């Protein structure tokens, strides 16, 4: 029996490009189990936790309280799911959220607000200007209008001094956002990223660190996040196509491959400027979520390092695995993971006890690399998926659909195999008499059910056609 990798597949498109097919709604788990060094498991489900007053625009935990901006409202969410509206912060895209010792900082639609635990206050100082992005650092509220960086008064966060304006001048490109890491300020410009250190003084207190400059820029305000102790961002340098990078200390490495960049290239820069990157770290996993307008891609940091290859998968929210993933703005609070929703007013709770999203079944799919028997062709006597079966709810009979391609473009009719009813823990999932391939063959497996699926290995029994 020959073992076939299930971490990523291959297909062809209409212009004869050979493309990578990453798992959909299946994520890799790095774990030596005796059968393989890891396995694919169906993505977490989402349970409806509460309803808010609008579409989710951002979330944060401050002083043990779960805060969200939903529609135009700043709200809190209690451990029991009670949503309390605190005030109105107006319309706009995704918000900036941070906190100081005394205030929650909210940047919404070019405006800046503080919530001190009892009162919501808007900053009206005209010296602030438009607040494209904002954060708290070294006692200051730091904001940018896209051209300058301005800091608040140390004793009064409502006041901004025009004599304390700074700028990111390594390249005459617009500042699209701000980030902080290890007490340093990162100015995200469109074609460069400049890092500043606090040196104090009467004027602008931050000075650039020349050796930390990154010669790639960020495409949008929310298109960057710190992940695995480095800055992950979507962007690029001048006269470069947009890609996804991780960088620190003046060095960057690209983590998007040809397939991810082809996906990115289908969007305009205005669309990409509204994209969002975020991260989750749990259960010895660290995920970087890339929310594109019509799809969500996830980079597995730990598995990529372990397997020495880029490990991506995509998330979707319907049984046909084509609808974009609804969840965004993940936060860990009350010992649980919560999320907002891109299309409804739902607040969700993530769980691995179900695979449905808001009680709706979602589909999963993974392909394999091409089987190729050194020009000898092969008869495929049997395929077997080694799985953790028998976990389905009582009364369910989950099915797995198998198809193949001999050209990378067109696919065969599907064949069905049972995945195991409740209690069928030793169920073997196999397909026999799978035909012959003259040249190469790609395999595809998919399903759509409410049963958690986990696949450890795929094996094929082959017989050469030619000597």
Secondary structure, DSSP 8 states (H G I E B T S, - for coil): -EEE--SEEEEE-TT--EEEEE-BSEEEEE---SS-SEEEEE--EEEEEEE-SS-EEEEEEETTEEEEEETTEEEEE-TT--EEEEEE----SS-EEEE-SS-EEEEETBEEEEE-SS-EEE---GGG--BSEEEEETTEEEEE-SS-EEEE-SS-TT-EEEEEEE---SSS--EEEEEEETTEEEEEESS-EEEEEE---SS--EEE-GGG-BS-EESSTTSEEEETTEEEEEEE-TT---EEEEEETTEEEE---HHHHHHHTTS-HHHHTT-EEEEEEETTEEEEEEEETTEEEEEEHHHHHHHTS--EEEEBSSTTS-SB--EEEEEEETTEEEEEESSSSEEEEEESS---BTTB--EEEEE---EE-TTS-EEEEEEEEEE----S-TT---EEEEEEESSSS-----EEEE---TT-TT--EEEE---EESSEEEEEEEEESSS--EEEEEEEEEE-S--
